[in-house]
């Protein structure tokens, strides 16, 4: 499962999405990009191709971690009528995945920013990204049992 999450988040770092695809509470003509990094000791490493390969190799060689922590920067931008891109304020969130024998829990903390995407919508979107990777591998998709926000 950890490898699939890494694959999904690496792919997400490469894509641009229309904010309306993530949440109904969005301004018109707004796109979103994610910059996801994985925690390693006291820092976060951006999940690029090199980091993805290093982590996958580490997972293949060693014990599977029971916790994965990520930093998620959500970048928003709109396109003006003359075609120029106008950046908007970022959101920063911390993600933690904990793995048990047959379950996985995901914890999300909104660190700072305008929170244009409600946490419930962010969780749903991220789970859908992971499910896309599971479907590619012919595996059973994740089922969300409960979402609770404070």
C-alpha positions in Angstrom: 0.0 0.0 0.0 2.9 2.4 0.8 4.2 2.0 -2.7 0.8 2.8 -4.2 0.5 5.9 -2.1 3.9 7.1 -3.3 3.0 6.4 -6.9 -0.3 8.3 -6.5 1.3 11.3 -4.9 4.2 11.4 -7.4 1.6 11.5 -10.2 -0.4 14.2 -8.4 2.7 16.4 -8.3 2.8 16.3 -12.1 -0.8 17.3 -12.7 -3.0 20.4 -12.8 -6.6 20.1 -11.8 -9.6 22.4 -12.2 -10.6 23.3 -8.6 -14.3 22.6 -9.4 -13.3 18.9 -9.8 -12.2 18.9 -6.2 -14.9 21.0 -4.4 -18.1 22.9 -5.1 -16.8 25.8 -3.1 -14.5 27.2 -5.7 -14.0 30.4 -7.6 -14.5 30.3 -11.3 -11.6 29.5 -13.6 -9.3 28.3 -10.8 -6.7 25.6 -11.2 -4.8 23.7 -8.5 -1.4 22.0 -8.3 -0.1 19.9 -5.5 3.4 19.8 -4.2 3.8 16.7 -2.0 6.9 15.9 0.0 7.6 13.0 2.3 9.0 13.3 5.8 12.4 12.0 6.4 13.8 12.7 9.9 13.3 16.5 10.4 12.7 17.6 6.9 10.3 17.0 3.9 11.7 15.8 0.5 9.8 16.8 -2.6 8.4 13.6 -4.2 10.0 13.8 -7.6 11.1 10.9 -9.8 14.4 10.5 -8.1 12.9 10.5 -4.6 10.2 8.1 -5.7 12.7 5.6 -7.0 14.8 5.9 -3.8 11.8 5.3 -1.6 10.5 2.4 -3.6 13.9 0.8 -3.5 14.0 1.3 0.3 10.6 -0.3 0.6 11.7 -3.3 -1.4 14.8 -3.8 0.6 13.6 -3.2 4.1 10.8 -3.3 6.5 7.6 -1.6 5.5 7.0 1.5 7.6 3.8 1.7 9.7 3.6 5.5 9.4 4.1 7.8 6.4 4.1 11.6 6.8 3.7 14.0 4.0 3.7 17.8 3.6 1.1 19.0 1.0 1.3 22.4 -0.5 -1.8 23.2 -2.5 -1.1 26.0 -5.1 -4.0 27.8 -6.7 -4.0 30.1 -9.7 -6.5 31.7 -12.1 -6.1 32.7 -15.7 -7.0 36.3 -16.5 -8.9 37.3 -19.7 -5.6 38.1 -21.5 -4.3 34.6 -20.7 -1.9 35.4 -17.9 -1.7 33.2 -14.8 -2.4 34.9 -11.5 -1.3 33.0 -8.4 -3.5 32.9 -5.3 -2.5 32.1 -1.8 -1.3 28.6 -1.0 -2.6 26.1 1.5 -0.4 23.9 3.6 -1.4 20.6 5.1 0.2 17.8 6.9 -0.9 14.2 6.1 -0.2 11.1 8.1 -1.0 7.6 7.0 -0.9 4.8 9.7 -1.0 1.2 8.6 -2.4 -1.7 10.6 -2.9 -5.3 9.5 -6.1 -4.7 7.4 -6.7 -1.0 7.8 -5.2 2.3 7.1 -5.9 5.6 8.7 -5.3 9.0 7.2 -5.0 12.1 9.4 -5.0 15.6 7.8 -4.1 18.8 9.5 -4.6 22.2 7.8 -1.4 24.0 8.7 -2.1 27.4 7.2 -3.7 29.2 4.2 -7.1 30.1 2.9 -8.4 26.5 2.9 -10.1 26.8 -0.5 -10.6 23.0 -0.4 -12.5 21.8 2.7 -10.7 18.9 4.5 -13.5 16.4 3.6 -13.1 17.2 -0.1 -9.3 17.0 0.1 -9.5 13.6 1.8 -11.9 12.3 -0.8 -9.7 13.6 -3.6 -6.6 12.0 -2.2 -8.3 8.7 -1.6 -9.6 8.8 -5.2 -6.0 9.3 -6.5 -4.8 6.3 -4.5 -7.8 4.3 -5.7 -6.8 5.1 -9.3 -3.4 3.5 -8.7 -5.1 0.5 -7.1 -7.3 0.0 -10.1 -4.3 0.2 -12.4 -2.8 -2.7 -10.4 -6.0 -4.6 -10.5 -6.4 -4.4 -6.7 -9.4 -3.7 -4.5 -10.0 0.0 -3.9 -10.1 1.8 -0.5 -13.4 2.4 1.3 -13.7 5.4 3.5 -15.5 4.4 6.6 -15.5 7.7 8.4 -14.4 11.3 7.9 -14.4 13.6 10.9 -13.2 17.2 11.0 -12.8 19.6 13.8 
